[in-house]
Amino acid sequence: MGESFGQVLSAARRAAGLSQRELAARILKEDGEPISPQYLNDLERDRRNPPAQPFLKQLATVLNVPEEFLDFAAGQLPEDLRNSGSYAPDQVQAAFQAFRRSLRG
C-alpha cells in the first residue's frame, strides 16, 4: 500500500466524486453535528491522527469502501477483532502470517 491514511482518504473521496465540504457534511459527531471541512482537510493532509472507529465506519459507508480497508490504512484493528477477548500469541502470529501471504498474492 505505502500510502498514508490521508492519501487513502483523499483518493476515496475523489473517487466518490465528493468535495471535502460535501463529505464533511455527511460525517456526524456524537452530538449529531457534522465534522468541519477543516477537520477533514487536516485528516487528508495527515495533520491529524486517523479518526476513531465511529468516524471510520461512517467514512467507509459514505465513500463505499470496505471498513477494513480504512482500518488498515489507519493502522487500526477492526472493532470486532479488538473487542473479542484475548488471543494466544501463536494465534495472532498465524493470523498475521496469513494476512501477509494474502496481500503478497
C-alpha positions in Angstrom: 0.0 0.0 0.0 2.6 2.6 1.1 0.0 5.4 1.2 -0.8 7.4 4.3 -4.3 7.4 5.8 -4.8 10.9 4.4 -3.8 9.9 0.9 -6.2 6.9 1.0 -9.0 9.1 2.4 -8.4 11.8 -0.2 -8.3 9.3 -3.1 -11.5 7.6 -1.9 -13.3 10.9 -1.6 -12.3 12.0 -5.1 -13.3 8.5 -6.5 -16.7 9.0 -4.9 -17.0 12.4 -6.6 -17.4 14.4 -3.4 -15.8 17.7 -2.3 -14.3 17.9 1.2 -17.3 20.1 2.1 -19.8 17.5 0.9 -18.1 14.6 2.6 -17.7 16.5 5.9 -21.4 17.3 5.9 -22.2 13.6 5.9 -19.9 12.6 8.8 -21.6 13.2 12.1 -20.0 13.7 15.5 -21.7 12.2 18.6 -23.8 15.3 19.1 -25.3 14.9 15.6 -23.4 17.8 14.1 -21.2 17.3 11.0 -17.5 17.4 11.2 -15.9 20.5 9.8 -14.4 20.7 6.3 -11.2 21.9 8.0 -11.0 18.7 10.1 -11.4 16.6 7.0 -8.8 18.7 5.2 -6.4 18.1 8.2 -7.1 14.3 8.0 -6.4 14.3 4.3 -3.1 16.2 4.8 -2.1 13.9 7.6 -2.1 16.8 10.1 -4.2 14.8 12.4 -4.1 11.2 13.5 -6.7 8.9 11.8 -10.1 9.2 13.4 -11.8 6.9 15.9 -13.8 3.8 14.8 -17.2 5.5 14.6 -15.8 8.0 12.0 -14.1 5.3 10.1 -17.3 3.4 9.9 -19.2 6.4 8.6 -16.5 7.3 6.1 -16.4 3.7 4.7 -20.2 3.8 4.3 -20.3 7.2 2.6 -17.3 6.5 0.4 -18.4 3.0 -0.4 -15.1 1.4 0.6 -14.7 -1.6 2.9 -14.4 -0.5 6.5 -11.5 -3.0 6.9 -9.6 -1.1 4.2 -9.9 2.2 6.2 -9.0 0.4 9.4 -5.8 -1.0 7.7 -5.0 2.5 6.3 -5.5 4.0 9.7 -3.2 1.3 11.3 -6.1 0.0 13.4 -7.6 -3.4 14.0 -11.3 -3.8 13.1 -13.6 -3.3 16.1 -14.7 -6.9 16.1 -11.1 -8.1 16.5 -10.2 -5.5 19.1 -13.1 -6.3 21.4 -13.5 -10.1 21.1 -11.4 -11.2 24.1 -7.9 -12.5 24.3 -5.9 -14.4 21.8 -2.9 -16.7 22.2 0.4 -15.3 20.8 0.6 -18.2 18.3 -3.0 -17.4 17.1 -2.1 -13.8 16.4 1.2 -14.7 14.7 -0.6 -17.2 12.5 -3.2 -14.7 11.6 -0.7 -12.0 10.6 1.3 -14.5 8.6 -1.8 -15.5 6.7 -2.6 -11.8 6.2 0.8 -11.1 4.8 0.6 -14.0 2.4 -2.8 -12.9 1.2 -1.6 -9.3 0.5 1.5 -10.6 -1.3 -0.6 -12.7 -3.6 
